[in-house]
Amino acid sequence: MKLLLTSGGVKNTRIREALIDLLDKPIADCNALCIPTAEYGHPWCTPTSVWRFIAGRTPAPMCDLGWKSVGVLELTALPSISRKRWVPWVREADVLLADGGDALYLCHWMRQSGLADLLPSLPRTVWVGVSAGSMVMTPRIGDDFVSWKPPARDDRALGLVNFSIFPHLNHELMPKNTMAAAEKWAADIPGSAYAIDDETAIKVVDGDVEVISEGRWKLFTP
C-alpha cells in the first residue's frame, strides 16, 4: 500500500501533485472509498461532522477532489457482513480516504473488521489519511492524543510506518499544538516522529519517506 499521511487533507498544490503521482493516473479516473469511522470515537465529532466529511464540506479536502466515484466504507459494519461482500469493494478502489477523529478507535475497528490484515495485499492502493487517519498508521500516537481507551489500554497503533505524527502544528483552532508541545510529546515517543502542520503531508512508498510541504514541519529523532 502507498501512503499519503496528511494533517489537514489535500490542502495545496504540492500535496495534490504527490497524490496524483501515487495514483499514477488522474483523480477523475479513480474510484475512492471514504472511511469516516474515526469520527465516532472522538468527543469533538458529531453526526453532522461525519456528513460534512462524506459530502466534501470540511476544511480538509478529501472527498471533494473530483473522484470518478466516492463510496462509504464504515468499518464498524464490516464484522456483521460477509468478507465476500466487502473485500472486493476495497480491492476495486484506487484510494481509501481515512478521516480524522480518534486514531485508536480507528485502529481498533481496522483490526476488528479485518481491514488492517488486508492492507498488505494492496500494493497499488493509495491510503490518504487526515489527522487520525494518518496517525493510525504509526507505531505510537503518544499519550497526549489518547481519548478513546482501547482494550490494550495503551497508545499503540498499527505500526505500518516507523515514525509517529503530531498533526495540526500551530493550528489557529488548537492553541496547545505548538512546536514546544510537539517537542515535549516527541520526547516520550521511542522512535522518530514528525510534527506537521495542515500544509504538510508525508508520502511513503515501499518504506521510502518524503515530506511534501508548503508549510512548517519538524523531524524529531531519538
NUFI-417188 format. One line per field, with one value per residue: residue number from 1; x, y, z of N, C-alpha, C in turn; residue in three letters. Coordinates in steps of 0.2 Angstrom, whole numbers, plus 5000, padded with zeros to 4 digits. Atoms other than C-alpha are relative to their C-alpha. Layout:
koltor: (NUM_...) .
nX: (X_...) .
nY: (Y_...) .
nZ: (Z_...) .
caX: (X_...) .
caY: (Y_...) .
caZ: (Z_...) .
cX: (X_...) .
cY: (Y_...) .
cZ: (Z_...) .
lovex: (ALA_...) .
END
This chain:
koltor: (1_2_3_4_5_6_7_8_9_10_11_12_13_14_15_16_17_18_19_20_21_22_23_24_25_26_27_28_29_30_31_32_33_34_35_36_37_38_39_40_41_42_43_44_45_46_47_48_49_50_51_52_53_54_55_56_57_58_59_60_61_62_63_64_65_66_67_68_69_70_71_72_73_74_75_76_77_78_79_80_81_82_83_84_85_86_87_88_89_90_91_92_93_94_95_96_97_98_99_100_101_102_103_104_105_106_107_108_109_110_111_112_113_114_115_116_117_118_119_120_121_122_123_124_125_126_127_128_129_130_131_132_133_134_135_136_137_138_139_140_141_142_143_144_145_146_147_148_149_150_151_152_153_154_155_156_157_158_159_160_161_162_163_164_165_166_167_168_169_170_171_172_173_174_175_176_177_178_179_180_181_182_183_184_185_186_187_188_189_190_191_192_193_194_195_196_197_198_199_200_201_202_203_204_205_206_207_208_209_210_211_212_213_214_215_216_217_218_219_220_221_222) .
nX: (5004_4996_5003_5000_5002_5000_5003_5007_5003_4996_5001_4996_4998_4995_5003_5004_4996_4998_5005_5000_4995_5002_5006_4997_5005_5004_5005_5006_5000_4999_5005_4998_5004_4998_5001_5001_5000_4997_5004_5005_4996_4997_5006_5001_5004_5007_5003_4999_4993_4999_5003_4996_4994_5002_5003_4995_5001_4995_4994_4995_5002_4999_5006_5002_4994_5001_4999_5005_5005_4998_5005_4999_4998_5001_4996_5004_5005_4997_5000_5007_5002_4995_4994_5001_5003_4997_4993_5000_5001_4994_4995_5002_4999_4993_4998_5004_5000_5001_5001_4998_5004_4996_4996_5000_5007_4999_4996_5004_5005_4996_4998_5006_5003_4996_4997_4993_4997_5001_4996_4994_5001_5002_4994_5002_5005_4998_5003_4999_5003_5000_4999_5001_4999_4992_4997_5002_4995_4994_4999_5002_5002_4998_5005_5004_5005_5005_5006_5003_4996_5000_5000_4993_4999_4993_5000_4998_5004_4998_4993_4998_4994_4995_5000_5007_5002_5003_5003_5003_4995_5001_5007_5003_5005_4997_4994_4995_4995_4994_4994_4997_5004_4998_4993_5001_5003_4995_4995_5003_5001_4993_4999_5000_5007_5001_5005_5002_5006_5005_4998_4995_5002_4995_5001_4996_5001_4995_4996_4997_5004_4999_5004_5003_5002_5000_5000_4995_5000_4994_4998_4997_4996_4999) .
nY: (4994_4993_4996_4992_4998_4993_4998_4997_5002_4998_4992_4996_5003_5005_5006_5003_5003_5006_5005_5002_5005_5006_5003_5002_4998_4994_5001_5001_5007_5004_5001_4999_5002_4995_5004_4995_5004_4997_4995_5003_5001_4994_4996_4993_5002_5001_5003_4995_5000_5006_4998_4995_5004_5004_4995_4996_4994_4998_4996_5005_5003_5007_5003_4995_4998_5002_5007_5004_5002_5000_5004_5000_5006_4999_5006_5003_5005_5005_5007_5003_5002_5005_4997_5001_4993_4994_5000_4997_4992_4997_5001_4996_4993_4998_4996_5000_4993_5001_4994_4999_5002_5004_5005_5007_5003_5002_5006_5005_5003_5003_5007_5004_5002_5003_4995_5000_5006_5000_4995_5002_5004_4995_4996_4994_4996_4994_4998_4993_4998_4993_5000_5007_5005_5000_5003_5007_5004_5000_5004_4998_4993_4996_5000_4994_5000_5006_4998_5006_5005_5006_5006_5001_4995_4996_4996_5003_5000_5006_5001_5002_4996_5000_4994_4997_4994_4995_4996_4994_4996_4993_4999_4994_5003_5004_4996_5004_5004_4996_5004_5002_5006_5006_5002_5003_5006_5004_5002_5006_5005_5004_5001_4994_4997_4993_4995_4997_4996_5002_4999_5005_5007_5005_5005_5006_5005_5006_4999_4994_4994_4993_4995_4996_4994_4993_4997_5001_5006_5001_5007_5001_5006_5002) .
nZ: (5000_5000_4995_5000_4993_4999_4994_5002_5007_5006_4999_5005_5006_4999_4997_5006_5005_4997_5000_5007_5002_4997_5003_5007_5005_4998_4995_5003_5003_4994_4996_4993_4994_4995_4994_4995_4993_4995_4997_4995_4994_4998_4997_5004_5006_5000_5006_5005_5003_5004_5006_5003_5003_5006_5005_5002_4998_4994_5002_5002_5007_5001_5004_5005_5004_5007_5002_5005_4996_4992_4996_4992_4997_4993_4997_4995_5003_5003_4997_5000_5007_5003_5003_5008_5003_4999_5002_5007_5000_4999_5005_5006_4999_5001_4994_4994_4997_4993_4997_4993_4994_4995_5003_4997_5002_5007_5000_4998_5005_5006_4998_4999_5007_5004_5005_4999_5002_5007_5003_5003_5006_5004_5002_5005_4997_4996_4994_4998_4994_4997_4993_4997_5006_5002_4994_4999_5003_4996_4994_4994_5001_4994_4996_5001_5005_4998_4997_5000_4997_5003_4995_4998_4995_5002_5005_5006_5006_5004_5001_5007_5002_4994_4997_4997_5003_4996_5006_4999_4997_5001_5002_4996_4996_4995_4997_4996_5004_5002_5001_4993_4998_5004_4997_4994_5002_5003_4995_4997_5005_5001_5007_5004_5000_5004_4999_5006_5000_5005_5007_5001_5000_5000_5005_4998_5005_4999_4995_5001_4997_5003_4998_5005_4996_5001_4994_4995_4997_4997_4998_4994_5000_4993) .
caX: (5000_5006_5003_4999_4998_4992_4987_4973_4969_4975_4977_4989_4996_5011_5001_4989_5003_5010_4993_4992_5009_5004_4988_4998_4983_4971_4960_4945_4949_4950_4937_4938_4931_4930_4931_4923_4925_4937_4925_4913_4927_4931_4921_4923_4914_4896_4884_4885_4904_4903_4891_4902_4917_4907_4899_4916_4911_4926_4941_4951_4950_4947_4930_4928_4944_4935_4935_4926_4916_4916_4908_4907_4916_4910_4922_4910_4898_4910_4911_4892_4893_4902_4920_4915_4905_4916_4934_4930_4924_4941_4951_4942_4945_4960_4961_4955_4951_4953_4945_4951_4944_4951_4966_4965_4946_4950_4964_4953_4940_4953_4959_4941_4935_4949_4954_4971_4975_4970_4981_4997_4989_4985_5002_4993_4980_4983_4979_4976_4974_4969_4975_4969_4968_4987_4991_4983_4997_5011_5018_5013_5002_5008_4998_4993_4982_4973_4955_4946_4953_4957_4956_4975_4974_4990_4994_4999_4993_4996_5014_5014_5027_5042_5038_5024_5015_5010_4997_4989_5005_5002_4983_4973_4959_4971_4982_4990_4998_5014_5031_5036_5021_5027_5045_5038_5027_5041_5052_5040_5040_5053_5057_5057_5042_5036_5027_5017_5005_4990_5000_5011_5010_5021_5022_5028_5031_5040_5047_5054_5048_5046_5040_5028_5026_5021_5021_5030_5036_5050_5058_5062_5075_5078) .
caY: (5000_5018_5031_5050_5055_5072_5083_5093_5084_5088_5107_5113_5110_5101_5088_5086_5083_5070_5061_5061_5053_5040_5036_5035_5042_5057_5059_5060_5042_5035_5027_5031_5024_5036_5029_5040_5028_5038_5052_5041_5039_5057_5069_5084_5074_5073_5065_5082_5082_5064_5070_5085_5073_5062_5077_5085_5100_5101_5112_5096_5092_5074_5068_5083_5082_5076_5057_5046_5039_5040_5027_5025_5011_5011_4999_4996_4987_4976_4962_4959_4956_4943_4947_4940_4957_4970_4964_4966_4984_4988_4979_4988_5005_5015_5025_5024_5041_5040_5054_5061_5059_5046_5036_5022_5020_5019_5007_4996_4994_4992_4977_4971_4972_4964_4979_4980_4962_4966_4981_4972_4963_4980_4986_4998_5005_5023_5027_5045_5050_5066_5068_5052_5044_5047_5043_5026_5020_5024_5014_5025_5041_5047_5049_5067_5061_5046_5050_5034_5019_5004_4986_4986_5002_5010_5021_5009_5010_4999_5002_5001_5015_5018_5035_5045_5060_5076_5084_5101_5110_5129_5127_5143_5132_5122_5134_5120_5112_5122_5117_5117_5105_5094_5093_5088_5075_5068_5066_5052_5043_5029_5032_5045_5057_5072_5087_5093_5107_5107_5112_5097_5078_5063_5052_5034_5021_5004_5011_5027_5043_5060_5076_5086_5104_5121_5125_5120_5104_5096_5079_5073_5059_5049) .
caZ: (5000_4996_5009_5009_5028_5030_5044_5035_5019_5002_5006_4992_4975_4981_4991_4976_4964_4976_4977_4958_4957_4969_4960_4943_4934_4935_4950_4939_4933_4951_4962_4981_4997_5011_5029_5042_5057_5067_5070_5080_5093_5096_5108_5096_5082_5078_5065_5056_5055_5048_5035_5031_5028_5016_5007_5005_5015_5028_5028_5024_5005_5003_4996_4985_4975_4959_4960_4947_4961_4981_4992_5011_5020_5038_5047_5062_5050_5042_5055_5053_5034_5024_5019_5001_5000_5007_5002_4983_4987_4994_4981_4967_4975_4969_4985_5003_5011_5030_5040_5057_5074_5086_5080_5092_5089_5070_5074_5084_5070_5057_5067_5071_5053_5046_5035_5044_5039_5021_5018_5015_5000_4992_4984_4971_4983_4990_5008_5011_5029_5038_5056_5065_5048_5046_5064_5064_5053_5066_5080_5094_5095_5112_5127_5123_5109_5118_5122_5117_5128_5118_5126_5127_5137_5128_5114_5101_5083_5068_5066_5047_5046_5058_5064_5074_5069_5079_5067_5066_5071_5075_5071_5075_5082_5093_5103_5113_5097_5097_5092_5111_5114_5100_5107_5123_5115_5105_5120_5126_5109_5107_5089_5075_5075_5064_5069_5054_5050_5039_5023_5025_5021_5022_5007_5010_4996_4999_5015_5007_5016_5008_5016_5005_5012_5009_5027_5043_5050_5060_5062_5079_5081_5097) .
cX: (5004_4996_5001_4997_5000_4997_4993_4998_5005_4999_5003_5002_5005_4997_4996_5004_5003_4995_4999_5006_4999_4995_5002_4995_4995_4995_4993_4999_5000_4993_5002_4994_5002_4998_4999_5000_5003_4996_4996_5004_5002_4995_4999_4995_4993_4997_5001_5007_5001_4997_5004_5006_4998_4998_5006_4999_5004_5005_5006_4998_5001_4995_4998_5006_4998_5000_4995_4994_5002_4994_5002_5002_5000_5003_4996_4995_5003_5000_4993_4998_5006_5006_5000_4996_5004_5008_5000_4999_5007_5005_4999_5001_5008_5003_4995_5001_4998_4999_5003_4995_5004_5004_5000_4993_5000_5004_4997_4995_5003_5002_4993_4997_5004_5004_5008_5004_5001_5005_5006_5000_4998_5006_4998_4996_5004_4996_5001_4997_5000_5000_5000_5001_5007_5003_4999_5006_5007_5000_4997_4997_5002_4994_4995_4994_4995_4994_4995_5005_4999_5000_5007_5002_5007_4999_5002_4995_5002_5007_5002_5005_5004_5001_4993_4999_4996_4997_4997_5005_4998_4993_4997_4995_5003_5006_5005_5005_5006_5006_5003_4996_5002_5007_4999_4997_5005_5005_4998_4999_5006_5001_5000_4993_5000_4995_4998_4994_4996_5002_5005_4997_5006_4998_5005_4998_5006_5005_5004_4995_5002_4995_4998_4997_5000_4999_5005_5000_5007_5000_5003_5003_5002_5007) .
cY: (5006_5005_5007_5002_5007_5002_5003_4999_5003_5008_5004_4996_4995_4993_4997_4997_4993_4994_4998_4995_4993_4996_4997_5001_5006_4998_4998_4992_4995_4999_5000_4997_5004_4996_5005_4998_5004_5005_4998_4999_5006_5005_5006_4998_4999_4997_5005_5000_4994_5002_5005_4997_4997_5004_5004_5008_5002_5004_4995_4997_4993_4997_5004_5002_4998_4993_4998_4998_5000_4996_5000_4993_5001_4993_4996_4995_4994_4993_4996_4998_4995_5004_4999_5007_5005_5000_5002_5007_5003_4998_5003_5007_5002_5004_5000_5007_4999_5007_5000_4999_4997_4995_4993_4997_4997_4994_4994_4997_4998_4993_4995_4998_4996_5004_5000_4994_5000_5005_4998_4997_5005_5005_5006_5005_5006_5001_5007_5002_5007_4999_4993_4995_4999_4996_4993_4996_5000_4995_5002_5007_5005_5001_5007_4999_4994_5003_4993_4994_4994_4994_4999_5006_5004_5004_4997_5000_4994_4999_4998_5005_5001_5007_5002_5006_5004_5004_5007_5005_5008_5001_5005_4997_4996_5003_4996_4996_5004_4996_4998_4994_4994_4997_4996_4993_4995_4997_4993_4995_4996_4999_5007_5003_5007_5004_5003_5005_4998_5001_4995_4993_4996_4994_4994_4994_4995_5002_5007_5006_5006_5005_5004_5006_5006_5004_4998_4993_4999_4993_4999_4993_4998_5003) .
cZ: (5000_5005_4999_5007_5001_5007_4999_4993_4995_4999_4994_4994_5001_5002_4994_4995_5003_5000_4993_4998_5003_4997_4993_4995_5003_5005_4997_4997_5006_5004_5008_5004_5006_5007_5006_5008_5006_5004_5006_5007_5004_5003_4996_4994_5001_4994_4995_4997_4996_4993_4996_4996_4993_4994_4997_5002_5007_4997_4997_4994_5000_4995_4994_4995_4992_4998_4995_5004_5008_5003_5007_5002_5007_5003_5006_4997_4997_5003_5000_4993_4998_4997_4992_4998_5000_4997_4993_5000_5001_4995_4994_5001_4998_5006_5006_5004_5008_5004_5007_5005_5005_4997_5003_4999_4993_5000_5002_4995_4994_5001_5000_4994_4996_4994_5001_4997_4992_4997_4997_4993_4995_4997_4996_5003_5004_5006_5001_5007_5002_5007_5003_4995_4998_5006_5002_4997_5004_5005_5006_4998_5005_5004_4999_4995_5001_5004_5001_5003_4996_5005_5003_5005_4999_4994_4993_4994_4996_4998_4992_4997_5007_5003_5002_4997_5005_4995_5003_5004_4999_4997_5004_5004_5006_5003_5004_4995_4997_4999_5007_5002_4996_5002_5006_4999_4997_5004_5003_4994_4998_4993_4996_5000_4996_5003_4993_5000_4994_4992_4999_5000_5000_4995_5001_4994_5001_5006_4999_5002_4997_5003_4995_5004_4996_5006_5005_5003_5003_5001_5006_5000_5007_5002) .
lovex: (MET_LYS_LEU_LEU_LEU_THR_SER_GLY_GLY_VAL_LYS_ASN_THR_ARG_ILE_ARG_GLU_ALA_LEU_ILE_ASP_LEU_LEU_ASP_LYS_PRO_ILE_ALA_ASP_CYS_ASN_ALA_LEU_CYS_ILE_PRO_THR_ALA_GLU_TYR_GLY_HIS_PRO_TRP_CYS_THR_PRO_THR_SER_VAL_TRP_ARG_PHE_ILE_ALA_GLY_ARG_THR_PRO_ALA_PRO_MET_CYS_ASP_LEU_GLY_TRP_LYS_SER_VAL_GLY_VAL_LEU_GLU_LEU_THR_ALA_LEU_PRO_SER_ILE_SER_ARG_LYS_ARG_TRP_VAL_PRO_TRP_VAL_ARG_GLU_ALA_ASP_VAL_LEU_LEU_ALA_ASP_GLY_GLY_ASP_ALA_LEU_TYR_LEU_CYS_HIS_TRP_MET_ARG_GLN_SER_GLY_LEU_ALA_ASP_LEU_LEU_PRO_SER_LEU_PRO_ARG_THR_VAL_TRP_VAL_GLY_VAL_SER_ALA_GLY_SER_MET_VAL_MET_THR_PRO_ARG_ILE_GLY_ASP_ASP_PHE_VAL_SER_TRP_LYS_PRO_PRO_ALA_ARG_ASP_ASP_ARG_ALA_LEU_GLY_LEU_VAL_ASN_PHE_SER_ILE_PHE_PRO_HIS_LEU_ASN_HIS_GLU_LEU_MET_PRO_LYS_ASN_THR_MET_ALA_ALA_ALA_GLU_LYS_TRP_ALA_ALA_ASP_ILE_PRO_GLY_SER_ALA_TYR_ALA_ILE_ASP_ASP_GLU_THR_ALA_ILE_LYS_VAL_VAL_ASP_GLY_ASP_VAL_GLU_VAL_ILE_SER_GLU_GLY_ARG_TRP_LYS_LEU_PHE_THR_PRO) .
END
